[in-house]
Amino acid sequence: MVSISTVVLILTVAQAAVIFWRLRNTRREDWRFVVPATIIWISALNVTLWDFLKLQEMRFRFSVMSGMGIVLFLVGVAVARKGVATLGAYYSRSLTIKEGHRLVKHGIYGHVRHPIYLGAIMYVVAIPMLFSSMYGSAIMLGLIPSSIYRIVIEEAMLVDEFGDEYREYMNQTKKLIPFVY
């Protein structure tokens, strides 16, 4: 019989392979985001699973933390999906400028420059919270600095492409958190 550890290992390797395959054409400097973010993501999920299976003995307990996780997850998914929908054909997982690309400043992008990152941070941090895993949540917070690193790369690319129009947009909107940052 196959152990849970073996299944987790196989799924971990498969997930990393899928992530790297999808981003195979991304810019070279983006790999400094992709590799650490993938390691953090997979580590946090594995620690959450370990916490739930071993420490919590597979007992789901609805708590304040798991309730907050549900809300954070749903809001994060909604924010990220709204960002993807607003970008439409300009959306890409990799850092690329598409032919005929125009700067999107309407909709959710009128309030924050990087709503997809904001939503993603919210929903990935929420996953361990759903299982009341403080350990998994703490590790998942490591995605915040790696996401900020990727935002810096993306903004440099957008300044190169759109110049003063993007600089003006940067002065009018917050980077990640509306009205704050």
FENPE-V731698 format. One line per field, one symbol per residue. psi: psi as a letter, one per 40 degrees, with the letter a starting at -180 (. if undefined). A space follows every 50 residues. Layout:
psi=???
//
This chain:
psi=ihidddddddddddddddddddfdeiiddddedddddddddddddddddd dddddeffhhhhiddddddddddddddddddddddddbeehidigihihe hihheibdeedidgddddddddddddddddefhdddddddeeeddddddd dddddddddddebddddddddeiiddhhec.
//
